Amino acid sequence: MIQFELASIARQLLPTLLVGASAFSGCHPGNAEAKAFRASCEAGDAKACHAFAERLQKGEYVLRDAERAAGMFEQGCTGGVPESCASLGVMLQRGTGVERDSSRGQELLTQGCDGGALDGCVRLGILFREGAGVNPDVPRAAALFRKGCDGNEAAGCAQLGTLLVAGEGLPQDVAQAATLFKKACDADDGLGCVGLGRLHAAGTGAPRNDSLAAALFKKGCSYGKREGCYDLALAHELGRGVPQNYEEASWRFRWACDFDNGEACAHLADLHEKGAGVNRDPRRAATLHRKACELGVTASCNRPEPT
């Protein structure tokens, strides 16, 4: 199964590698387009600066250069492109390509959102929900998520769905959350897929359907959501909606654990203790339980050391 997954990943990467090779050779149409954006930006076209910055940020037909991308987003923002303001705001929040500056990052996200950059609205909403560099304000976060969702920004629908499930800042409405999660998942948002999968797994707000839940977890995992990878691993461990497969569960738990999902570390430790899908290795299990404990899984704390 692992070989199949690696082969699948290789097939997904191959087009990107081929595009990259063409870009460096200078013969791919995307290479000429990137050059045109750069030339237009140098001539004062703010929208071209934004387009070229996106390519620099992703390494599309040009070498990836986060610092230069930040400068281009700055030019775009100064030239009145709200998406550039939002993109630069995210980079300042993370300290990517620029020195981290949460205060200015928030200002630029606000500027971008006010100008119609809906991704900026969602990013700003996450800051207010988590209280990251700002005073927590969940009702404001909900309003920002709704603004993004109403404008068909899938991430806004998914984030709004999580608030509705928890009844956080809004009256709890699990059925409405299911609708929003589906809208987000259909637009390839991983969080939306995981959220909808969990509702189907619980039979809350959506019909109980373990096989559909597992499929949604897999889709969410494929979009890089570690929660989806963990939920899919748990489904394989329990045989819920998919055939029970400890080996499949173990490597997915390992991936999620490597990205600091404490519950995944704890489950992988249990598999090593039993020798289910992996070699029985009490010492490895103890190491994993210690990591799970550090990540907040209290059941993994104060475990006896293997003799």
N, C-alpha and C positions, 0 to 999 in steps of 0.2 A: 504493500500500500504506500509506504514511504517512497519507494522508487517511482511509483505512479505519480505521486504528488510532485516530486522533484522534476520528473519529465514534463508535467503540466506547467510548472513554473518556467522551465527552460523554453517551452513553446511560447509562453506569454512574453518572455524577455527577448526572444529572437527578433521579432519585428523592430523592437526598440534598438537592439544592437545594430541591425542592418541600417536603420534610419540614421543612427549615430555615425556609422561608417560612411554613409552617403554624405552626411553633413560635413564631415571632415574633408571629404574629397571635393566638396564644393559643387557637386553636380545635382544635388537634390533640390527640388523647387522650394522646399522650406528654407534652405540655406540662402537662396536669393531673396526670399521674403524677409528673413531676418535682417539681411543687409539693407533692404529697402526701409524697414522700420528704423534701423539705426540712422540712416541718412536723413529720413524725414524728421526724426527726433532732433538731430543736430541742426536741422533747419527751423526748429521751433514748433513742431507738431506735438503737442502734449499727449494726444492719444497714441501716437506712434511710440513715444517714450514708454508709455504703460505697456504696450504690446511687446516692445523689445525687452523691458524689464521682466515680464513674465517668462520669456524664453531664457533669459539669463538665470532666473531663479530655478527653472526646471532643467536647464541644460538641453533645451530643444534647438538643435541645429547650430548651437554655439556652446562654448565651454561654460559650464556652470560657474557663476561668479556672484555670490550673494551680496558682497559689498558693492559691486557695480550696479546690481539690480536695485539696491536700496537708493542709490543715487538717482537712478532713472525714475523710480517711483516718486522720489522727491520732486523731480522736474515735472512729472505728470500731475502730481498733487498741486504744485504751485500754478500749473497751467489750467487747473479747474477740472481735473478728472477725479471724481470721488472714489472710484475703485483703487486708484493709486494711493490716495490718502489711507484707505482701509488696509491695503496691503502693507504699506509702510508702518502703519500702526501695529499690525501683527508682528512684523519684524522687530520693532522696538520693544514690544512686550516680551518677546522671546530672546532678544539679544542676538538675533541672527543677521550677520553681515554688518551690524551696527552695535554701538554700545547700548546696553539695555537701559531703557528709560520708560518706565511704566506710566508715568504721568503724561508724557508727551504722546505715548502710544495710545492712551485712552482718549486724549484730545483728538488725535487723527482718526481714530475709529468713530468717534462722535461726528466729526466733520464728514467722514465718508458716508456714514449712515444717513445723516441729515441731507446729504446730496443725492441719495438714492442707491448707494452701494449696499445691497441687502445683506451680503456676506458680512459686511462691517457691523450691521445691526445685530446679527446673530453672535458674532464674536464679542461685541460689547455686552450683550445679554449674558453671555457665559461669565464675563468678569463680574457683573452685578450679582449673578446667582452664587458664585463661589466666593465673592468678597476678595477677589485677587487684586490688591492694590487700591481697592475702593471699598466704601462701606457696603455691606451686603444689602441688596434691595431686590427681593424676589419679585414683587409685583412689577417693578420696572423691567426686570429681566423678562417676565412673561409678556409684557407689552412689546418688547423688542423682538422676542421670538415670534410673536403673532404677526408683527409687521413683516418679518422675513418670510414667514410661511404664506401669508396672504399674497406676497409677491412671487410665490413659487420657488423660494429658496428652501430646498429640501431639508437642510440642516435645521432651519428654524422650526419646521413641522416636527422633526424628531425631538428637538429640545423642548418644545411646547408639550409634546406628548408625555415626556418624562415628568413634567410638573403636574400634569393632569392625573397621572397614575398615582403620584405621591400626595396629591392634594396640597401641593406646595405653592403658596401664593395665589392659588385658584381653588375653587371647589373641586373636589375629586370627581372625575368623570372618565371612567376607564373605557367606556364604549367610544367616546370621542377620541380618546388617546389612541385606540386601535385604528380608527379612521386616519388619524394623522400619521401614525407609524407606517401604515400601508402606503400612504401618499409619498412619504419620504423614501421608503424601501423601493417602491416602484421607480423612483428617480435615482436609485443606486446609492442611497445613503445608508452606510453600515449600521449606525445607531438605530435608525428606523427599523431595519430588519431584525436586529437583536430584540428591540422592544416589542415588536409584533410577535416574534417567536416566543418570548416569555409569556405573553398574554395567552397565546394558543396552548402553551405547555401547562398553564395554570387553569385554563378554561374560564378566564375572567375577562369580560369585555369582548371576548371572541370565543368561538366554539373550541372545545378541547380537541386538539389534533397534534399528537406527539410527532408524527412523521413530518407534518408541515412545519412544526416548530424546529425540528432538527435541520430541515432544509433551509430555513430562515437563519438559523445560527451559522450554518456553513456559509451562506451568502454574506452575512455580516463579518465573519472571520476572513473571508476572501478580500474584504474591503479594509482589512487591517484592524478591526475592532477586537481587542483581546478578550472582551467580555463574550463575544460570540464564539471565539475559539475555546474558551473555558466551558461555556454552556454546551458546545458540541462535544467536547471531550467527556463531560459528565453524562451526556446522552449515550455515548458509546460505552462508558463504564457501566451504566445501569441497564443498557439495552432498551432505552426509552425512545421509540420512534425510529431507531436504527438497530441493526444486529449488534448484540453485545460483542465488543472487540476491545480487549484490554490493551493490545499493542497500539491500536489506533488512538485509544484514550491517552496512553502514556506519552506519546510524542506531542500530542496537542497540549496536554497539561504542561509538558516541558517548555513548549514555546511560550505559553501564557505565563509560566513561572519566570522565564527569562526576562519577561517584561513586567515583573514585579506584581503579578497577581498572586496574592498570598494563598487564597483558597486552592489555586492550581498547584502551588508548591506542596500544600498539605495533602492533596489527593495523590500527587505523584509520590510523596513519601509513603503513603499507605500502600501504594502498588509495589514499591520496593520492599516494604516490610513483608508483603505476602508473596512476592515473586510473580505477580500477575502482569503479564505483558512486558515485563522487564526482568532482569536478573535480580534474584533476592539479594539485597545488600543493606543490612541494618545500619551500617555507618553512613551510607549515602542517604538513607531515610532520615537519620538523625540530623544530618546537615540541612536537608530540605525542611524539616520541622523547625529548625532554628531560624531559617530564613522566613518561613511562614509566620512564626511568632513575631519576628521583627517587623513584618508587614501587617501586624494587627490581628492574626488568627490566634486567639487566646487558647483554643484547644490544643495547639501545637506547642504551647509553652510548658516548661517544667516537665518535659518528657524524660524518662530514664535513659541514660546513655547506654548503648549496646555494650555487652560484655565481650 
